[in-house]
Amino acid sequence: MSSPRLEPGSSALRVLVGVSGGIAAYKAVELVRLLKKEGHSVRCALTRAAGAFVTPLTLEVLSGHRVYQEEYLAGDGSGEELHITAAEWADVICVAPATAHTIARFANGLADDFLSTTVLAFDGPLVLAPAMHSIMWRQESVSANVARLRERGVTLVGPAVGPLASGDVGIGRMVEPAEILATINGLQEPGPLAGRRVLIAAGPTREALDPVRFISNRSSGKMGFALARAAVARGAAATLVAGPVSLPSPPGVERVDVTSAEEMAAAVRIAAPQADLIVMAAAVADFKPTSVRTSKIKKSEGGLDSIELERTEDILAGLRAIAPKAVIVGFAAETDDLLSNARSKRVGKDVDFIVANDVSRADIGFEGDHNEVTVVGGDTETRFERQSKSALAERLIDHVSRALVDRERQPA
Ligand SMILES: Cc1cc2nc3c(=O)[nH]c(=O)nc-3n(C[C@H](O)[C@H](O)[C@H](O)COP(=O)(O)O)c2cc1C
């Protein structure tokens, strides 16, 4: 479950349709029918619970292939490892419906039945169509599992808002099979940022005092990493200049690890001239110690009563000169006068957008998984309500990409 897109070109796909145990399992029958009609090859895998909702025979007849069920994990007597064969066969795995339980298994790398083991053995695009009651969907545990899967590049389609099996109306309904088919077909299309280079800087920097101590800040890098993932999912070639964070590289991203503001500035300077879109989501230290001791400062020396600091390079302010045509986006982490500071920062640094980020609130911002921002542009100020950083990253990339498309349309 890594590559968010397929190589464009091959129109007929081999799709493994996984079905887990929810009421919407009956819609998997229609999905298989639509996939076949479209010319794709289909195989199906049912969880044990799914077998109570839809009969393997129906799926077998429609797909034209035997249905994998839990017992196939033990093999079919042929000596073949069927979960490996199935994972190698598939171009795409699509699980529809994906129950809360199956989502949790995928998010945690469990492999306790045929479908979960095959998904774990699979390295291509995974599409999930969640379906469950709204209360289940909104549970912290489910949200965390979904966010984790998104971070790994898994495509989630839906759930939709509408009448639920319980008779309630709300979010949780599986999207219609036609929408799932369109999502699977869309994996082959070049994304809206295909052919564009995106440079993203993320995380904090560390400014050394001596070999063991440094000055840093609370940036986790989550927002910048989510932006890089969103850019790649839209077909961009993305370079991620990352300060010291403990986050895995998003699939398909070229990552450059740096530690200090000076190193970050150097890495950004190298990548910026080729970039069409630059997002400085890093929390670069504004100050660094004027000198770095070569050996550890001893308590007994009493030499740390004060630290003399000097300004670091303002990376954002220097970007326009080296990337005159790029769309440049800065982040303003503020605790006071959020919008007025963002407006003057945008003009002062000659950038296209400032994403104003209120870091005084505990429920959003630096270390959390959620954020709420206002994007200040030349003519527009757009507010993005509190949402997960991965969802927000997708909205932000779409928002600033529109400026990129507009710029490219303008006569040179
Ligand atoms: C009638 C009925 C309907 C259910 N519908 C759903 C559903 O829509 N979504 C869901 O996440 N779980 C649903 N469940 C619970 C799952 O079937 C249960 O969590 C099961 O362990 C899922 O296993 P699986 O993910 O391996 O298929 C339903 C259970 C029943 C009895």
The ligand as a Tripos MOL2 file, in Angstrom:
@<TRIPOS>MOLECULE
LIG
   31    33     1     0     0
SMALL
NO_CHARGES

@<TRIPOS>ATOM
      1 C1        -26.4070   -6.4610   10.6460 C.3       1 LIG1
      2 C2        -25.0100   -5.9270   10.8370 C.ar      1 LIG1
      3 C3        -24.5910   -4.8630   10.1110 C.ar      1 LIG1
      4 C4        -23.3100   -4.3570   10.2620 C.ar      1 LIG1
      5 N1        -22.9050   -3.2780    9.5150 N.ar      1 LIG1
      6 C5        -21.6790   -2.7780    9.6820 C.ar      1 LIG1
      7 C6        -21.2590   -1.6680    8.9090 C.ar      1 LIG1
      8 O1        -21.9740   -1.1390    8.0700 O.2       1 LIG1
      9 N2        -20.0190   -1.1760    9.1170 N.ar      1 LIG1
     10 C7        -19.1670   -1.7120   10.0440 C.ar      1 LIG1
     11 O2        -18.0560   -1.1880   10.2080 O.2       1 LIG1
     12 N3        -19.5430   -2.7810   10.7800 N.ar      1 LIG1
     13 C8        -20.7700   -3.3310   10.6190 C.ar      1 LIG1
     14 N4        -21.1530   -4.4070   11.3670 N.ar      1 LIG1
     15 C9        -20.1850   -5.0040   12.3040 C.3       1 LIG1
     16 C10       -19.2090   -5.8970   11.5700 C.3       1 LIG1
     17 O3        -19.8830   -6.9180   10.8610 O.3       1 LIG1
     18 C11       -18.2390   -6.4950   12.5950 C.3       1 LIG1
     19 O4        -17.4450   -5.4560   13.1570 O.3       1 LIG1
     20 C12       -17.3250   -7.5610   11.9940 C.3       1 LIG1
     21 O5        -16.4290   -7.9930   12.9880 O.3       1 LIG1
     22 C13       -16.5520   -7.0020   10.8310 C.3       1 LIG1
     23 O6        -15.6210   -7.9620   10.3820 O.3       1 LIG1
     24 P1        -14.7820   -7.7640    9.0600 P.3       1 LIG1
     25 O7        -14.2750   -6.3740    9.0750 O.co2     1 LIG1
     26 O8        -13.6880   -8.7730    9.1730 O.co2     1 LIG1
     27 O9        -15.6840   -8.0510    7.9190 O.co2     1 LIG1
     28 C14       -22.4290   -4.9440   11.2000 C.ar      1 LIG1
     29 C15       -22.8570   -6.0560   11.9350 C.ar      1 LIG1
     30 C16       -24.1320   -6.5370   11.7450 C.ar      1 LIG1
     31 C17       -24.5780   -7.7530   12.5590 C.3       1 LIG1
@<TRIPOS>BOND
     1     1     2 1
     2     2     3 ar
     3     2    30 ar
     4     3     4 ar
     5     4     5 ar
     6     4    28 ar
     7     5     6 ar
     8     6     7 ar
     9     6    13 1
    10     7     8 2
    11     7     9 ar
    12     9    10 ar
    13    10    11 2
    14    10    12 ar
    15    12    13 ar
    16    13    14 ar
    17    14    15 1
    18    14    28 ar
    19    15    16 1
    20    16    17 1
    21    16    18 1
    22    18    19 1
    23    18    20 1
    24    20    21 1
    25    20    22 1
    26    22    23 1
    27    23    24 1
    28    24    25 2
    29    24    26 1
    30    24    27 1
    31    28    29 ar
    32    29    30 ar
    33    30    31 1
@<TRIPOS>SUBSTRUCTURE
     1 LIG1         1 GROUP 0 **** ****
